[in-house]
Amino acid sequence: GIQVEQSPPDLILQEGANSTLRCNFSDSVNNLQWFHQNPWGQLINLFYIPSGTKQNGRLSATTVATERYSLLYISSSQTTDSGVYFCAVERRYNFNKFYFGSGTKLNVKP
Amino acid sequence: DVKVTQSSRYLVKRTGEKVFLECVQDMDHENMFWYRQDPGLGLRLIYFSYDVKMKEKGDIPEGYSVSREKKERFSLILESASTNQTSMYLCASSLPTGGTDTQYFGPGTRLTVL
């Protein structure tokens, strides 16, 4: 398989703070996605980003495929950002199999 | 909006029981997936299906089987439930992966095997 490592495993922020979450992967990928799992367990896709940079409101993501890592930036955090953030990759030439990291658990305090 | 539904949010079963978890999606997606989520391990793929009656093993298929008789429905079967299958089970669907589409997840089923 492919190894997907996320850091940090846990993060506590005060509301309004910024943060960077990291995802390292061990092989070339077709597809990289960031997901947010809310406290009720629902997973929502945030970004599809196998390379380059994308922004969506207060969130942005950058993937440097040649160096095998991706970063998720959260700016001006809100309590609703709390939950677990997962990175998932689809290994090149191994379609349909997604490998998830173990996640970063974020707690944003008011 | 894509909707993926799962038959139960919470389920309690006894060791040795046969357990069926059902997943239905309403977006005519070809691909469907079953994952289990355990603390510290992220999501691990059990099985996926890329068409009706087609299936492929994921990384942890032991102790599980699947059925896809209709495009919209993908069932996960625990033939004889064991306590180490206590977990959160998540279903997902997507278009055929050309690398451009996301997976859409159901709300999850938290299964406890006593």
Interface residues (C-beta under 8 A of the other chain):
Chain A: G1 V4 N30 N31 Q33 F35 W40 G41 Q42 L43 I44 N45 Y48 P50 F86 A88 E90 F95 N96 K97 F98 Y99 F100 G101 S102 G103
Chain B: N31 F33 Y35 G40 L41 G42 L43 R44 L45 F48 Y50 E56 G58 D59 M88 L90 A92 T97 G99 T100 D101 T102 Q103 Y104 F105 P107 G108 R110
